[in-house]
Amino acid sequence: MTCIVGIVHKKKVYIGGDSAGVAGMDVSIRKDTKVFKVDNFVIGYTSSFRMGQLLRYSFHPPKIHADEDLFRYMCTSFVDALRNCFRSGGYMRRNQDEELGGTFLVGYKDRLFLIEADYQVGEYEEGYQSCGCGQDYALGALDAMEPSLPAEARIKRALEIASHRSAGVRPPFNILST
């Protein structure tokens, strides 16, 4: 289910997502958007609507100190608070002795991060990333697009292409920025 697309453009992060809710071969259009803001962060998620609800309504990112390295903060303070939120919200899954969450994009100021199910934090050179079942289509579309185009137009087109090719991606699309 889902396609989430994030782009860093002109010192801002833009994240867009689709509205599909998928269960097996069934698809429905959800009103609760997969892209939202929490404090100064913009978040777009895949994996589970329950995970998205916890991120949106229960997660409280710790304060970032002005002199703190942002990547280090994301890998430590942010992820530690996230794990506690998922655990207390009943979403933390275990596979053998490994704790698992879900996958989502996080934008903060002019930085874009991909949080994976094992809580690893990724930041990529291209300045864009995607997650969800439409990820490969969206990344291919972004690879082929002119990077000088407006970020919102690029995200919308990448989501349109993903929805054309993936049964788990559907409009309407929602796009927010930092």
N, C-alpha and C positions, 0 to 999 in steps of 0.2 A: 504494500500500500504506500502511496505517497510519493511526492517529489518535492523536495525542499532545495532551493537554489539561493546561494549567497554570493555577493560580489562586493569587493572593496572598490570604491570609485570616488575620486575627488574628496578624500579624507573622511568618507562616511562608509558605513556598511549597510547594504540593502539585502534583505532576506525576503524571499517570496515562497509561497507554498500553495498547494492545491487544496481541495475540499473533500476528497474521496475517503469514505470509510469502507474498508473491504473486509469481508469475512468469507473465506473460501471463494466461491464463484459469484457471490453477491456483492453489489456495490451500492452505497447510498451516499448522498451528499449531506455533509455535516454542517451545522450552523456554527459550532464551536471551532474557531479558526486554529490552524496549526502554527501560525506566526503571531507573536505578541511581544510586548515589552514587559520586562521585570526590572524595576529601577532604571538604570542606565544601559541595560543590556537589551538587545533584540534577539529573540530565540525563535527558531523554526524546528519542529520535531517530526520524526517518524517513529516507528516501533509500536507505540501504544497510546491510545487516547488517555488512559489512566496516567501514564507517565507525563503526558502533556498537561493534564489537570494539576498534577503535583508541581510541575515546573511553574505553571502559571499562578497558582493560588497558594502554594505552601512553601515554595523555595524562596529563601532570602539570602542572596549572595552576600558574603562578608564584605566589609569595607575594604577598598583598595587604597593603600597608602601612596602618596604622591611619588615617593622614591622607589616604590616596589616594582620589580621586573614583572610585566604583565603575564608573560608566558609562565614564569614560575608560579605566580598567583593562580593562574588557571589550573595548573597541574597539582597544586597543593590545596590552598584555602578554598577555592571554588569547588573542586572535586570532592574534598572532604565534606563540605556543607551539603553538596548534592547527594552523596552517599547517605548521609544522615537523614536527609529529607525523604529519600526513597525508602530507606529502612523503616522510618517511623510511619510513612504513608502506606506500608504494606506492599510496596512495589519491588523491593529488592529481591532478585532471584539468585539462586545458588546453583552452580554446576560443579559438582564435586566440591572443592574448597574455594572456588572462585566466585566472587560476587559479581553479578551482572546487572546492568541497567538497560539503557536503550541508546539510540543514536539521534543526535541533533546538532544543529549549527547554532553558534553563539557569536553575535557581533557586539563589540565594545569599541566605541570611538571609531578608529580607522583600522581595526584588527578583526579578522574573521577566524573562528576556530571550529573544528569538527570534533565533537565528543563522541567517542565510540562506545559500544556496549560494555567493553572492559574498562572503561573510564580513561583510556588514553586520550590525550589531547593532541590534535594535529593542527598545524598552521602551514599553508601551502604557498609556494612561490608565485603561482599564477594569479593570485588575487581573487580567485573564485573557487567555489566548491559546491557539491551537491550531495544529498543523501536520499535514500528511499528507493523503491523499485524502479523509478524513472531516472535514477542518477546517471546511468551511462548515456541515455539519450540527451539529457540536459547538458552533461559535460561535453559531449560531442558537438552539440549546438553552440555552446559557448566557445569551444575551440575554433569553430568556423566563423564566428561573428567578429566584426570589427570592434575592437575594444574601446574605440572612441565614442561609440553609440551610448546614449543615456542608459544608466544601470537598470532603471525600471523597465525600459523597452527590451533590453537584453534578457532580463529575468522572465518577463511575460512571454517572449518568443521561445525561450528554452522550455518553459512550462507547457506552452502550446505543443511543441514538438514532442515532449515527453507524453502528453495526454493523447496525442495522435498514435503513438507507438506502444504505449503501456496501458493495459487494461485496468491498472490500479491507480491511474492519475486522472483527475477530473476537475474542470473548472467549477465554480469560480475560483480565481486566483487572488490571493491577498499578499500585498507587498508593504513592508515597513522599513524604516531606516533608523540608524542611530542618531 
